[in-house]
């Protein structure tokens, strides 16, 4: 697991989270994890897979 930064909709703030890399339906890479404060799922789109 790597560290990423994403916006938490519930906390309304940017949070650093540990997540794993996944691939979306359109081929883009994304990091998915949970907010360390409230536990809500957060995602960060990383870019197209090469």
SERO-4910 file (N, C-alpha, C, O; in steps of 0.05 Angstrom, whole numbers):
BEGIN
 pado doro    nc1    nc2    nc3   cac1   cac2   cac3    cc1    cc2    cc3    oc1    oc2    oc3
  Unk    A     17    -24      0      0      0      0     18     25      0     38     26     14
  Unk    A      9     44    -16     24     69    -18      7     92     -6    -17     89     -2
  Unk    A     20    114      0      6    138     11     -2    156    -11     14    162    -29
  Unk    A    -26    166    -10    -37    185    -29    -52    207    -14    -57    204     10
  Unk    A    -59    228    -28    -74    250    -16    -99    254    -33    -98    255    -58
  Unk    A   -122    255    -20   -148    258    -34   -167    275    -18   -163    279      7
  Unk    A   -187    286    -31   -207    303    -17   -229    285     -6   -240    269    -20
  Unk    A   -234    288     20   -256    273     33   -281    290     33   -281    312     43
  Unk    A   -302    279     21   -327    294     17   -341    298     44   -353    319     49
  Unk    A   -339    279     62   -352    280     88   -338    300    106   -351    316    120
  Unk    A   -311    299    107   -296    318    124   -292    345    112   -287    365    125
  Unk    A   -296    347     85   -291    372     70   -263    382     73   -258    406     77
  Unk    A   -244    363     71   -216    370     73   -198    350     59   -207    327     55
  Unk    A   -174    358     51   -156    339     39   -143    322     60   -135    332     81
  Unk    A   -142    296     56   -131    277     75   -111    259     62   -114    253     38
  Unk    A    -91    252     76    -71    232     67    -81    205     75    -87    200     99
  Unk    A    -82    186     56    -92    159     63    -74    138     50    -59    143     32
  Unk    A    -75    114     61    -61     91     49    -81     76     33   -103     68     43
  Unk    A    -74     71      8    -93     57     -9    -79     40    -30    -54     40    -32
  Unk    A    -95     25    -45    -84      8    -65    -93     18    -93   -113     31    -95
  Unk    A    -76     12   -112    -81     22   -139   -101      3   -154    -97    -21   -153
  Unk    A   -121     14   -167   -140     -1   -182   -142     11   -210   -132     32   -215
  Unk    A   -156     -3   -228   -160      6   -255   -190     10   -259   -206     -8   -253
  Unk    A   -198     34   -268   -226     40   -274   -234     28   -300   -218     18   -316
  Unk    A   -260     29   -306   -271     17   -331   -259     30   -356   -256     16   -376
  Unk    A   -253     56   -355   -243     70   -378   -213     67   -381   -201     80   -399
  Unk    A   -200     51   -364   -171     46   -367   -153     64   -350   -129     60   -350
  Unk    A   -165     83   -336   -149    101   -319   -142     87   -293   -156     69   -283
  Unk    A   -119     95   -282   -111     84   -256   -123    102   -234   -126    126   -238
  Unk    A   -129     90   -211   -139    105   -189   -130     92   -163   -126     68   -161
  Unk    A   -127    109   -142   -120     99   -116   -145     99    -99   -160    119    -98
  Unk    A   -151     77    -85   -176     75    -70   -168     67    -41   -153     48    -37
  Unk    A   -180     80    -22   -175     74      6   -197     86     23   -218     93     14
  Unk    A   -191     89     49   -211    101     67   -198    124     82   -174    124     88
  Unk    A   -215    143     89   -207    167    104   -198    159    132   -213    144    145
  Unk    A   -175    167    141   -166    159    168   -182    172    190   -181    162    213
  Unk    A   -197    193    185   -212    207    206   -240    196    209   -249    188    231
  Unk    A   -255    194    186   -283    187    187   -289    159    175   -310    148    180
  Unk    A   -270    147    160   -274    121    149   -288    119    123   -293     97    112
  Unk    A   -295    142    111   -309    143     85   -289    135     63   -265    140     65
  Unk    A   -299    122     42   -282    114     20   -274    139      4   -291    156     -3
  Unk    A   -248    141     -1   -238    164    -17   -223    152    -41   -210    131    -40
  Unk    A   -224    167    -64   -210    158    -88   -194    182   -100   -202    205    -97
  Unk    A   -172    175   -112   -156    194   -127   -149    183   -154   -138    161   -156
  Unk    A   -156    198   -175   -150    189   -202   -121    196   -208   -113    218   -205
  Unk    A   -105    176   -217    -77    179   -220    -69    185   -249    -49    199   -254
  Unk    A    -84    176   -269    -77    181   -296    -81    155   -312    -88    134   -301
  Unk    A    -77    157   -339    -80    134   -356    -58    114   -352    -35    121   -347
  Unk    A    -66     89   -354    -46     67   -352    -30     66   -378    -41     69   -399
  Unk    A     -4     61   -375     12     60   -399     14     32   -410     27     27   -430
***
